[in-house]
Amino acid sequence: MDYVSALVPPVVMAVFFIGLIVTIVKTQGGANKAKEDAVVDAALARTESTRQASRDTEV
């Protein structure tokens, strides 16, 4: 029975890991993709405008 108690933790971790990967893959794209892309684009634009504004004040 020692082999069963030795195998249970890795098997449980593998099952949870597979579930995590499946969840990540299923949530990629779909209806939320446009919203997520818009949020990222807005953050990048804000960062770029801040960077350009600081560059303009330095020179």
Predicted model as a PDB file, atoms N, CA, C, CB and O in Angstrom, pLDDT in the B-factor column:
MODEL        1                                                                  
ATOM      1  N   MET A   1       0.809  -1.202   0.000  1.00 79.00           N  
ATOM      2  CA  MET A   1       0.000   0.000   0.000  1.00 79.00           C  
ATOM      3  C   MET A   1       0.855   1.270   0.000  1.00 79.00           C  
ATOM      4  CB  MET A   1      -0.922  -0.004   1.198  1.00 79.00           C  
ATOM      5  O   MET A   1       0.340   2.369  -0.206  1.00 79.00           O  
ATOM      6  N   ASP A   2       2.158   1.114   0.231  1.00 88.00           N  
ATOM      7  CA  ASP A   2       3.035   2.282   0.193  1.00 88.00           C  
ATOM      8  C   ASP A   2       3.075   2.894  -1.193  1.00 88.00           C  
ATOM      9  CB  ASP A   2       4.441   1.907   0.637  1.00 88.00           C  
ATOM     10  O   ASP A   2       3.183   4.112  -1.335  1.00 88.00           O  
ATOM     11  N   TYR A   3       2.989   2.055  -2.216  1.00 86.00           N  
ATOM     12  CA  TYR A   3       3.048   2.585  -3.582  1.00 86.00           C  
ATOM     13  C   TYR A   3       1.806   3.425  -3.895  1.00 86.00           C  
ATOM     14  CB  TYR A   3       3.181   1.433  -4.601  1.00 86.00           C  
ATOM     15  O   TYR A   3       1.888   4.383  -4.664  1.00 86.00           O  
ATOM     16  N   VAL A   4       0.669   3.079  -3.313  1.00 88.00           N  
ATOM     17  CA  VAL A   4      -0.542   3.869  -3.542  1.00 88.00           C  
ATOM     18  C   VAL A   4      -0.397   5.256  -2.906  1.00 88.00           C  
ATOM     19  CB  VAL A   4      -1.786   3.138  -2.971  1.00 88.00           C  
ATOM     20  O   VAL A   4      -0.713   6.266  -3.536  1.00 88.00           O  
ATOM     21  N   SER A   5       0.074   5.301  -1.678  1.00 89.00           N  
ATOM     22  CA  SER A   5       0.246   6.587  -1.003  1.00 89.00           C  
ATOM     23  C   SER A   5       1.352   7.411  -1.657  1.00 89.00           C  
ATOM     24  CB  SER A   5       0.559   6.371   0.480  1.00 89.00           C  
ATOM     25  O   SER A   5       1.348   8.637  -1.549  1.00 89.00           O  
ATOM     26  N   ALA A   6       2.291   6.765  -2.326  1.00 91.00           N  
ATOM     27  CA  ALA A   6       3.346   7.494  -3.029  1.00 91.00           C  
ATOM     28  C   ALA A   6       2.844   8.044  -4.361  1.00 91.00           C  
ATOM     29  CB  ALA A   6       4.557   6.586  -3.260  1.00 91.00           C  
ATOM     30  O   ALA A   6       3.340   9.072  -4.822  1.00 91.00           O  
ATOM     31  N   LEU A   7       1.876   7.385  -4.985  1.00 91.00           N  
ATOM     32  CA  LEU A   7       1.385   7.820  -6.289  1.00 91.00           C  
ATOM     33  C   LEU A   7       0.236   8.822  -6.220  1.00 91.00           C  
ATOM     34  CB  LEU A   7       0.949   6.632  -7.072  1.00 91.00           C  
ATOM     35  O   LEU A   7      -0.004   9.544  -7.187  1.00 91.00           O  
ATOM     36  N   VAL A   8      -0.471   8.878  -5.109  1.00 94.00           N  
ATOM     37  CA  VAL A   8      -1.650   9.747  -5.026  1.00 94.00           C  
ATOM     38  C   VAL A   8      -1.304  11.231  -5.203  1.00 94.00           C  
ATOM     39  CB  VAL A   8      -2.346   9.543  -3.689  1.00 94.00           C  
ATOM     40  O   VAL A   8      -1.954  11.889  -6.015  1.00 94.00           O  
ATOM     41  N   PRO A   9      -0.322  11.795  -4.495  1.00 94.00           N  
ATOM     42  CA  PRO A   9      -0.057  13.234  -4.677  1.00 94.00           C  
ATOM     43  C   PRO A   9       0.312  13.626  -6.113  1.00 94.00           C  
ATOM     44  CB  PRO A   9       1.057  13.657  -3.755  1.00 94.00           C  
ATOM     45  O   PRO A   9      -0.221  14.620  -6.605  1.00 94.00           O  
ATOM     46  N   PRO A  10       1.195  12.900  -6.814  1.00 94.00           N  
ATOM     47  CA  PRO A  10       1.480  13.289  -8.190  1.00 94.00           C  
ATOM     48  C   PRO A  10       0.271  13.161  -9.116  1.00 94.00           C  
ATOM     49  CB  PRO A  10       2.609  12.456  -8.723  1.00 94.00           C  
ATOM     50  O   PRO A  10       0.101  13.971 -10.027  1.00 94.00           O  
ATOM     51  N   VAL A  11      -0.557  12.161  -8.890  1.00 95.00           N  
ATOM     52  CA  VAL A  11      -1.739  11.986  -9.732  1.00 95.00           C  
ATOM     53  C   VAL A  11      -2.724  13.124  -9.490  1.00 95.00           C  
ATOM     54  CB  VAL A  11      -2.412  10.621  -9.457  1.00 95.00           C  
ATOM     55  O   VAL A  11      -3.298  13.652 -10.443  1.00 95.00           O  
ATOM     56  N   VAL A  12      -2.928  13.508  -8.245  1.00 95.00           N  
ATOM     57  CA  VAL A  12      -3.835  14.606  -7.918  1.00 95.00           C  
ATOM     58  C   VAL A  12      -3.312  15.906  -8.523  1.00 95.00           C  
ATOM     59  CB  VAL A  12      -3.998  14.748  -6.383  1.00 95.00           C  
ATOM     60  O   VAL A  12      -4.082  16.678  -9.094  1.00 95.00           O  
ATOM     61  N   MET A  13      -2.007  16.151  -8.402  1.00 96.00           N  
ATOM     62  CA  MET A  13      -1.430  17.360  -8.985  1.00 96.00           C  
ATOM     63  C   MET A  13      -1.559  17.353 -10.500  1.00 96.00           C  
ATOM     64  CB  MET A  13       0.038  17.498  -8.587  1.00 96.00           C  
ATOM     65  O   MET A  13      -1.828  18.396 -11.096  1.00 96.00           O  
ATOM     66  N   ALA A  14      -1.377  16.209 -11.132  1.00 97.00           N  
ATOM     67  CA  ALA A  14      -1.508  16.114 -12.585  1.00 97.00           C  
ATOM     68  C   ALA A  14      -2.941  16.401 -13.018  1.00 97.00           C  
ATOM     69  CB  ALA A  14      -1.075  14.725 -13.074  1.00 97.00           C  
ATOM     70  O   ALA A  14      -3.156  17.079 -14.023  1.00 97.00           O  
ATOM     71  N   VAL A  15      -3.908  15.903 -12.289  1.00 97.00           N  
ATOM     72  CA  VAL A  15      -5.313  16.143 -12.632  1.00 97.00           C  
ATOM     73  C   VAL A  15      -5.634  17.633 -12.521  1.00 97.00           C  
ATOM     74  CB  VAL A  15      -6.251  15.318 -11.711  1.00 97.00           C  
ATOM     75  O   VAL A  15      -6.277  18.195 -13.407  1.00 97.00           O  
ATOM     76  N   PHE A  16      -5.191  18.273 -11.441  1.00 97.00           N  
ATOM     77  CA  PHE A  16      -5.438  19.705 -11.294  1.00 97.00           C  
ATOM     78  C   PHE A  16      -4.713  20.518 -12.363  1.00 97.00           C  
ATOM     79  CB  PHE A  16      -5.007  20.171  -9.910  1.00 97.00           C  
ATOM     80  O   PHE A  16      -5.253  21.506 -12.861  1.00 97.00           O  
ATOM     81  N   PHE A  17      -3.503  20.113 -12.719  1.00 98.00           N  
ATOM     82  CA  PHE A  17      -2.747  20.817 -13.751  1.00 98.00           C  
ATOM     83  C   PHE A  17      -3.440  20.697 -15.103  1.00 98.00           C  
ATOM     84  CB  PHE A  17      -1.316  20.268 -13.838  1.00 98.00           C  
ATOM     85  O   PHE A  17      -3.537  21.678 -15.841  1.00 98.00           O  
ATOM     86  N   ILE A  18      -3.915  19.519 -15.425  1.00 97.00           N  
ATOM     87  CA  ILE A  18      -4.639  19.322 -16.686  1.00 97.00           C  
ATOM     88  C   ILE A  18      -5.909  20.172 -16.692  1.00 97.00           C  
ATOM     89  CB  ILE A  18      -4.989  17.821 -16.895  1.00 97.00           C  
ATOM     90  O   ILE A  18      -6.248  20.782 -17.706  1.00 97.00           O  
ATOM     91  N   GLY A  19      -6.603  20.209 -15.568  1.00 95.00           N  
ATOM     92  CA  GLY A  19      -7.800  21.055 -15.463  1.00 95.00           C  
ATOM     93  C   GLY A  19      -7.469  22.527 -15.653  1.00 95.00           C  
ATOM     94  O   GLY A  19      -8.228  23.255 -16.292  1.00 95.00           O  
ATOM     95  N   LEU A  20      -6.347  22.970 -15.106  1.00 96.00           N  
ATOM     96  CA  LEU A  20      -5.921  24.356 -15.276  1.00 96.00           C  
ATOM     97  C   LEU A  20      -5.626  24.662 -16.742  1.00 96.00           C  
ATOM     98  CB  LEU A  20      -4.686  24.643 -14.418  1.00 96.00           C  
ATOM     99  O   LEU A  20      -6.049  25.698 -17.256  1.00 96.00           O  
ATOM    100  N   ILE A  21      -4.914  23.782 -17.408  1.00 95.00           N  
ATOM    101  CA  ILE A  21      -4.584  23.975 -18.819  1.00 95.00           C  
ATOM    102  C   ILE A  21      -5.852  23.995 -19.668  1.00 95.00           C  
ATOM    103  CB  ILE A  21      -3.632  22.868 -19.308  1.00 95.00           C  
ATOM    104  O   ILE A  21      -5.978  24.831 -20.563  1.00 95.00           O  
ATOM    105  N   VAL A  22      -6.781  23.099 -19.405  1.00 92.00           N  
ATOM    106  CA  VAL A  22      -8.038  23.057 -20.159  1.00 92.00           C  
ATOM    107  C   VAL A  22      -8.817  24.353 -19.959  1.00 92.00           C  
ATOM    108  CB  VAL A  22      -8.895  21.844 -19.727  1.00 92.00           C  
ATOM    109  O   VAL A  22      -9.375  24.896 -20.913  1.00 92.00           O  
ATOM    110  N   THR A  23      -8.856  24.847 -18.729  1.00 90.00           N  
ATOM    111  CA  THR A  23      -9.557  26.099 -18.449  1.00 90.00           C  
ATOM    112  C   THR A  23      -8.903  27.270 -19.176  1.00 90.00           C  
ATOM    113  CB  THR A  23      -9.586  26.367 -16.941  1.00 90.00           C  
ATOM    114  O   THR A  23      -9.601  28.116 -19.736  1.00 90.00           O  
ATOM    115  N   ILE A  24      -7.588  27.328 -19.175  1.00 87.00           N  
ATOM    116  CA  ILE A  24      -6.886  28.411 -19.864  1.00 87.00           C  
ATOM    117  C   ILE A  24      -7.167  28.359 -21.356  1.00 87.00           C  
ATOM    118  CB  ILE A  24      -5.375  28.331 -19.605  1.00 87.00           C  
ATOM    119  O   ILE A  24      -7.426  29.392 -21.973  1.00 87.00           O  
ATOM    120  N   VAL A  25      -7.119  27.184 -21.935  1.00 85.00           N  
ATOM    121  CA  VAL A  25      -7.341  27.050 -23.379  1.00 85.00           C  
ATOM    122  C   VAL A  25      -8.779  27.419 -23.738  1.00 85.00           C  
ATOM    123  CB  VAL A  25      -7.028  25.612 -23.844  1.00 85.00           C  
ATOM    124  O   VAL A  25      -9.015  28.061 -24.761  1.00 85.00           O  
ATOM    125  N   LYS A  26      -9.732  27.021 -22.912  1.00 84.00           N  
ATOM    126  CA  LYS A  26     -11.141  27.312 -23.207  1.00 84.00           C  
ATOM    127  C   LYS A  26     -11.455  28.794 -23.095  1.00 84.00           C  
ATOM    128  CB  LYS A  26     -12.045  26.531 -22.271  1.00 84.00           C  
ATOM    129  O   LYS A  26     -12.334  29.287 -23.802  1.00 84.00           O  
ATOM    130  N   THR A  27     -10.757  29.520 -22.221  1.00 79.00           N  
ATOM    131  CA  THR A  27     -11.061  30.929 -22.029  1.00 79.00           C  
ATOM    132  C   THR A  27     -10.315  31.829 -23.004  1.00 79.00           C  
ATOM    133  CB  THR A  27     -10.736  31.332 -20.621  1.00 79.00           C  
ATOM    134  O   THR A  27     -10.520  33.043 -22.998  1.00 79.00           O  
ATOM    135  N   GLN A  28      -9.460  31.264 -23.833  1.00 79.00           N  
ATOM    136  CA  GLN A  28      -8.766  32.072 -24.836  1.00 79.00           C  
ATOM    137  C   GLN A  28      -9.720  32.380 -25.973  1.00 79.00           C  
ATOM    138  CB  GLN A  28      -7.501  31.345 -25.365  1.00 79.00           C  
ATOM    139  O   GLN A  28     -10.474  31.517 -26.421  1.00 79.00           O  
ATOM    140  N   GLY A  29      -9.678  33.614 -26.432  1.00 73.00           N  
ATOM    141  CA  GLY A  29     -10.538  33.983 -27.549  1.00 73.00           C  
ATOM    142  C   GLY A  29     -11.977  34.139 -27.113  1.00 73.00           C  
ATOM    143  O   GLY A  29     -12.256  34.410 -25.945  1.00 73.00           O  
ATOM    144  N   GLY A  30     -12.877  33.972 -28.040  1.00 73.00           N  
ATOM    145  CA  GLY A  30     -14.298  34.062 -27.727  1.00 73.00           C  
ATOM    146  C   GLY A  30     -14.774  35.485 -27.582  1.00 73.00           C  
ATOM    147  O   GLY A  30     -14.185  36.415 -28.133  1.00 73.00           O  
ATOM    148  N   ALA A  31     -15.844  35.643 -26.836  1.00 73.00           N  
ATOM    149  CA  ALA A  31     -16.498  36.938 -26.699  1.00 73.00           C  
ATOM    150  C   ALA A  31     -15.638  37.925 -25.917  1.00 73.00           C  
ATOM    151  CB  ALA A  31     -17.846  36.774 -26.018  1.00 73.00           C  
ATOM    152  O   ALA A  31     -15.703  39.128 -26.170  1.00 73.00           O  
ATOM    153  N   ASN A  32     -14.844  37.444 -24.984  1.00 75.00           N  
ATOM    154  CA  ASN A  32     -14.052  38.343 -24.149  1.00 75.00           C  
ATOM    155  C   ASN A  32     -12.758  38.795 -24.823  1.00 75.00           C  
ATOM    156  CB  ASN A  32     -13.729  37.668 -22.841  1.00 75.00           C  
ATOM    157  O   ASN A  32     -12.098  39.713 -24.336  1.00 75.00           O  
ATOM    158  N   LYS A  33     -12.391  38.164 -25.934  1.00 79.00           N  
ATOM    159  CA  LYS A  33     -11.119  38.490 -26.574  1.00 79.00           C  
ATOM    160  C   LYS A  33     -11.070  39.945 -27.014  1.00 79.00           C  
ATOM    161  CB  LYS A  33     -10.882  37.580 -27.768  1.00 79.00           C  
ATOM    162  O   LYS A  33     -10.044  40.601 -26.830  1.00 79.00           O  
ATOM    163  N   ALA A  34     -12.131  40.463 -27.583  1.00 80.00           N  
ATOM    164  CA  ALA A  34     -12.150  41.854 -28.042  1.00 80.00           C  
ATOM    165  C   ALA A  34     -12.007  42.807 -26.858  1.00 80.00           C  
ATOM    166  CB  ALA A  34     -13.451  42.154 -28.816  1.00 80.00           C  
ATOM    167  O   ALA A  34     -11.300  43.810 -26.952  1.00 80.00           O  
ATOM    168  N   LYS A  35     -12.672  42.502 -25.751  1.00 82.00           N  
ATOM    169  CA  LYS A  35     -12.571  43.358 -24.571  1.00 82.00           C  
ATOM    170  C   LYS A  35     -11.160  43.327 -23.995  1.00 82.00           C  
ATOM    171  CB  LYS A  35     -13.584  42.924 -23.506  1.00 82.00           C  
ATOM    172  O   LYS A  35     -10.610  44.364 -23.623  1.00 82.00           O  
ATOM    173  N   GLU A  36     -10.577  42.129 -23.925  1.00 81.00           N  
ATOM    174  CA  GLU A  36      -9.225  42.006 -23.384  1.00 81.00           C  
ATOM    175  C   GLU A  36      -8.230  42.732 -24.276  1.00 81.00           C  
ATOM    176  CB  GLU A  36      -8.829  40.527 -23.236  1.00 81.00           C  
ATOM    177  O   GLU A  36      -7.334  43.414 -23.779  1.00 81.00           O  
ATOM    178  N   ASP A  37      -8.378  42.592 -25.597  1.00 85.00           N  
ATOM    179  CA  ASP A  37      -7.486  43.275 -26.525  1.00 85.00           C  
ATOM    180  C   ASP A  37      -7.623  44.781 -26.398  1.00 85.00           C  
ATOM    181  CB  ASP A  37      -7.771  42.840 -27.959  1.00 85.00           C  
ATOM    182  O   ASP A  37      -6.623  45.496 -26.466  1.00 85.00           O  
ATOM    183  N   ALA A  38      -8.840  45.281 -26.214  1.00 89.00           N  
ATOM    184  CA  ALA A  38      -9.058  46.719 -26.075  1.00 89.00           C  
ATOM    185  C   ALA A  38      -8.398  47.250 -24.805  1.00 89.00           C  
ATOM    186  CB  ALA A  38     -10.560  47.034 -26.063  1.00 89.00           C  
ATOM    187  O   ALA A  38      -7.834  48.344 -24.812  1.00 89.00           O  
ATOM    188  N   VAL A  39      -8.465  46.490 -23.726  1.00 90.00           N  
ATOM    189  CA  VAL A  39      -7.840  46.910 -22.469  1.00 90.00           C  
ATOM    190  C   VAL A  39      -6.328  46.974 -22.636  1.00 90.00           C  
ATOM    191  CB  VAL A  39      -8.216  45.946 -21.319  1.00 90.00           C  
ATOM    192  O   VAL A  39      -5.692  47.928 -22.187  1.00 90.00           O  
ATOM    193  N   VAL A  40      -5.753  45.970 -23.276  1.00 91.00           N  
ATOM    194  CA  VAL A  40      -4.306  45.950 -23.487  1.00 91.00           C  
ATOM    195  C   VAL A  40      -3.888  47.087 -24.411  1.00 91.00           C  
ATOM    196  CB  VAL A  40      -3.862  44.596 -24.071  1.00 91.00           C  
ATOM    197  O   VAL A  40      -2.888  47.757 -24.153  1.00 91.00           O  
ATOM    198  N   ASP A  41      -4.634  47.310 -25.476  1.00 92.00           N  
ATOM    199  CA  ASP A  41      -4.312  48.403 -26.398  1.00 92.00           C  
ATOM    200  C   ASP A  41      -4.380  49.758 -25.694  1.00 92.00           C  
ATOM    201  CB  ASP A  41      -5.268  48.387 -27.601  1.00 92.00           C  
ATOM    202  O   ASP A  41      -3.533  50.621 -25.926  1.00 92.00           O  
ATOM    203  N   ALA A  42      -5.379  49.948 -24.840  1.00 93.00           N  
ATOM    204  CA  ALA A  42      -5.503  51.203 -24.103  1.00 93.00           C  
ATOM    205  C   ALA A  42      -4.329  51.400 -23.148  1.00 93.00           C  
ATOM    206  CB  ALA A  42      -6.822  51.237 -23.328  1.00 93.00           C  
ATOM    207  O   ALA A  42      -3.807  52.508 -23.023  1.00 93.00           O  
ATOM    208  N   ALA A  43      -3.917  50.337 -22.481  1.00 94.00           N  
ATOM    209  CA  ALA A  43      -2.788  50.443 -21.563  1.00 94.00           C  
ATOM    210  C   ALA A  43      -1.500  50.751 -22.310  1.00 94.00           C  
ATOM    211  CB  ALA A  43      -2.632  49.155 -20.761  1.00 94.00           C  
ATOM    212  O   ALA A  43      -0.690  51.557 -21.853  1.00 94.00           O  
ATOM    213  N   LEU A  44      -1.310  50.112 -23.454  1.00 93.00           N  
ATOM    214  CA  LEU A  44      -0.110  50.382 -24.252  1.00 93.00           C  
ATOM    215  C   LEU A  44      -0.114  51.812 -24.780  1.00 93.00           C  
ATOM    216  CB  LEU A  44      -0.009  49.393 -25.421  1.00 93.00           C  
ATOM    217  O   LEU A  44       0.926  52.470 -24.784  1.00 93.00           O  
ATOM    218  N   ALA A  45      -1.259  52.297 -25.219  1.00 93.00           N  
ATOM    219  CA  ALA A  45      -1.355  53.666 -25.719  1.00 93.00           C  
ATOM    220  C   ALA A  45      -1.073  54.662 -24.603  1.00 93.00           C  
ATOM    221  CB  ALA A  45      -2.741  53.925 -26.325  1.00 93.00           C  
ATOM    222  O   ALA A  45      -0.387  55.661 -24.819  1.00 93.00           O  
ATOM    223  N   ARG A  46      -1.599  54.396 -23.411  1.00 92.00           N  
ATOM    224  CA  ARG A  46      -1.364  55.279 -22.272  1.00 92.00           C  
ATOM    225  C   ARG A  46       0.124  55.304 -21.921  1.00 92.00           C  
ATOM    226  CB  ARG A  46      -2.200  54.827 -21.052  1.00 92.00           C  
ATOM    227  O   ARG A  46       0.680  56.368 -21.650  1.00 92.00           O  
ATOM    228  N   THR A  47       0.765  54.143 -21.924  1.00 90.00           N  
ATOM    229  CA  THR A  47       2.190  54.068 -21.626  1.00 90.00           C  
ATOM    230  C   THR A  47       3.006  54.808 -22.671  1.00 90.00           C  
ATOM    231  CB  THR A  47       2.642  52.616 -21.541  1.00 90.00           C  
ATOM    232  O   THR A  47       3.938  55.538 -22.333  1.00 90.00           O  
ATOM    233  N   GLU A  48       2.663  54.625 -23.935  1.00 90.00           N  
ATOM    234  CA  GLU A  48       3.390  55.284 -25.018  1.00 90.00           C  
ATOM    235  C   GLU A  48       3.224  56.799 -24.953  1.00 90.00           C  
ATOM    236  CB  GLU A  48       2.911  54.763 -26.373  1.00 90.00           C  
ATOM    237  O   GLU A  48       4.190  57.531 -25.168  1.00 90.00           O  
ATOM    238  N   SER A  49       2.015  57.283 -24.659  1.00 88.00           N  
ATOM    239  CA  SER A  49       1.811  58.736 -24.581  1.00 88.00           C  
ATOM    240  C   SER A  49       2.569  59.320 -23.393  1.00 88.00           C  
ATOM    241  CB  SER A  49       0.306  59.069 -24.467  1.00 88.00           C  
ATOM    242  O   SER A  49       3.096  60.429 -23.487  1.00 88.00           O  
ATOM    243  N   THR A  50       2.632  58.602 -22.290  1.00 85.00           N  
ATOM    244  CA  THR A  50       3.391  59.063 -21.129  1.00 85.00           C  
ATOM    245  C   THR A  50       4.875  59.110 -21.459  1.00 85.00           C  
ATOM    246  CB  THR A  50       3.140  58.150 -19.913  1.00 85.00           C  
ATOM    247  O   THR A  50       5.575  60.049 -21.082  1.00 85.00           O  
ATOM    248  N   ARG A  51       5.345  58.092 -22.161  1.00 80.00           N  
ATOM    249  CA  ARG A  51       6.757  58.030 -22.533  1.00 80.00           C  
ATOM    250  C   ARG A  51       7.107  59.177 -23.476  1.00 80.00           C  
ATOM    251  CB  ARG A  51       7.087  56.675 -23.189  1.00 80.00           C  
ATOM    252  O   ARG A  51       8.163  59.793 -23.332  1.00 80.00           O  
ATOM    253  N   GLN A  52       6.243  59.467 -24.430  1.00 80.00           N  
ATOM    254  CA  GLN A  52       6.506  60.560 -25.371  1.00 80.00           C  
ATOM    255  C   GLN A  52       6.444  61.903 -24.662  1.00 80.00           C  
ATOM    256  CB  GLN A  52       5.499  60.530 -26.535  1.00 80.00           C  
ATOM    257  O   GLN A  52       7.234  62.796 -24.971  1.00 80.00           O  
ATOM    258  N   ALA A  53       5.532  62.065 -23.726  1.00 77.00           N  
ATOM    259  CA  ALA A  53       5.413  63.332 -22.995  1.00 77.00           C  
ATOM    260  C   ALA A  53       6.665  63.567 -22.141  1.00 77.00           C  
ATOM    261  CB  ALA A  53       4.139  63.332 -22.101  1.00 77.00           C  
ATOM    262  O   ALA A  53       7.151  64.696 -22.064  1.00 77.00           O  
ATOM    263  N   SER A  54       7.179  62.539 -21.514  1.00 76.00           N  
ATOM    264  CA  SER A  54       8.390  62.705 -20.702  1.00 76.00           C  
ATOM    265  C   SER A  54       9.606  62.958 -21.586  1.00 76.00           C  
ATOM    266  CB  SER A  54       8.625  61.464 -19.823  1.00 76.00           C  
ATOM    267  O   SER A  54      10.525  63.676 -21.192  1.00 76.00           O  
ATOM    268  N   ARG A  55       9.613  62.371 -22.777  1.00 73.00           N  
ATOM    269  CA  ARG A  55      10.717  62.589 -23.710  1.00 73.00           C  
ATOM    270  C   ARG A  55      10.679  64.028 -24.230  1.00 73.00           C  
ATOM    271  CB  ARG A  55      10.648  61.579 -24.889  1.00 73.00           C  
ATOM    272  O   ARG A  55      11.729  64.643 -24.419  1.00 73.00           O  
ATOM    273  N   ASP A  56       9.482  64.567 -24.462  1.00 72.00           N  
ATOM    274  CA  ASP A  56       9.363  65.940 -24.948  1.00 72.00           C  
ATOM    275  C   ASP A  56       9.808  66.956 -23.894  1.00 72.00           C  
ATOM    276  CB  ASP A  56       7.925  66.224 -25.368  1.00 72.00           C  
ATOM    277  O   ASP A  56      10.375  67.993 -24.236  1.00 72.00           O  
ATOM    278  N   THR A  57       9.558  66.669 -22.637  1.00 73.00           N  
ATOM    279  CA  THR A  57       9.941  67.621 -21.580  1.00 73.00           C  
ATOM    280  C   THR A  57      11.422  67.558 -21.284  1.00 73.00           C  
ATOM    281  CB  THR A  57       9.155  67.350 -20.303  1.00 73.00           C  
ATOM    282  O   THR A  57      11.986  68.543 -20.807  1.00 73.00           O  
ATOM    283  N   GLU A  58      12.077  66.438 -21.547  1.00 65.00           N  
ATOM    284  CA  GLU A  58      13.513  66.313 -21.292  1.00 65.00           C  
ATOM    285  C   GLU A  58      14.335  67.110 -22.275  1.00 65.00           C  
ATOM    286  CB  GLU A  58      13.931  64.865 -21.342  1.00 65.00           C  
ATOM    287  O   GLU A  58      15.388  67.631 -21.907  1.00 65.00           O  
ATOM    288  N   VAL A  59      13.896  67.222 -23.502  1.00 57.00           N  
ATOM    289  CA  VAL A  59      14.694  67.871 -24.552  1.00 57.00           C  
ATOM    290  C   VAL A  59      14.463  69.322 -24.591  1.00 57.00           C  
ATOM    291  CB  VAL A  59      14.399  67.295 -25.889  1.00 57.00           C  
ATOM    292  O   VAL A  59      15.055  70.020 -25.415  1.00 57.00           O  
TER     293      VAL A  59                                                      
ENDMDL                                                                          
END                                                                             
